[in-house]
Amino acid sequence: MEPGDLVRPRPLPIYNFQMDRSDAIRLLKALVAAGMDTRAPKANAWIQKKALEIGLEGNQFASALAYAGNEGWLVDAPRTGWTSLTSAGDAIARR
């Protein structure tokens, strides 16, 4: 693991499913509003900063990120320490 890598933990049991989904969608909306699109990945530090700006931190951020990753809304970019928004993630964010 490199400095700046986002840790995508395995999903927790379903008890937080609705909260994780809601937080993941909130994160996607914030990322798209801040300029993230499907054509250009963003540095993980930038994503973490945007998450903090909307109040997602710690386990809440990790769970939202894991949910978004498991749904295929966010994926690791070829460049280490960067993440890409998928078409599916973009569509969710624009709902």
N, C-alpha and C positions, 0 to 999 in steps of 0.2 A: 504494500500500500504506500502510495506517495503522499507527501504533505499536500493538503488541499483536496484529497479524495473525499467524496461524500460516502458515508457508510450507509449502505442500504440493508438494514436488518431484515431478517425473515419476518413475515407478518405475524402479528400476535393473534391469539384466538379471536373469534368473531365478536366478542363482547364490545369491542371498540369500533366495529365495522362502520357504523353510520358516522361516527365522529371522524374517523380516519378519512372516509370518503369526502365528507364536508370540508375538512381541512385541506385535503389534496386538491379539491376543486378551487378552494379559496387561494391556494398557492399558485395554481395554474393561471387563474385570473389575474393575480398580482404580477406574475412573470410576463404574461402577454401585455398587460397594461404598461409595463415598464420597458417593453420593446423586444421581448424574446419572440422569435418566430422559428419556423421549421427549417429555414435556410442557414441559420448561423447558430452554432452551439454557444453556450455561455459558460464562463468559468464557475466552478462550484462555489467559490467564495462570493461571487455576485448573487447566486441563487440563495445562499445562506443569508446574505444581507437583506435581500427582498423579503425572505421569510421572517426575519426579525422585525422588519418594518411593519408587518401585519400581525405581529404578536405570536408567531410560531417559533418556538425554541425548544431545545432539549428533546425529550421523548415525543412531544407533540409534533415537532418538525420531522423527526426521524420516522414516525409512523405515517405522516402525510407523504413523505418522500417514498417510503416503502410501498404505500398504496399506489401512488402514481406510477412507480416503476413496475409493480406487478400488473397493473392495468395496461402497461405499454404506452403510457402518456409521456413519460420521460425515459430516456435511455442514455447509457454511457456513450459519449462521443469517442471517435477514434483517438483524439488527443487526451492524454492523461490529465485528470482533474477538470474535465469539461463535460457538460451534459447537453443533450439535444432534446428539443421538444418535437414530438411526433405529430403527424397529421391528426391522429385521434385526440391527442392532448390539446391541440389547437382548437379542434371542434368543441371539445368539452369546455374549454375556457371561454369560448365565444357564445355559449348558450345563454 
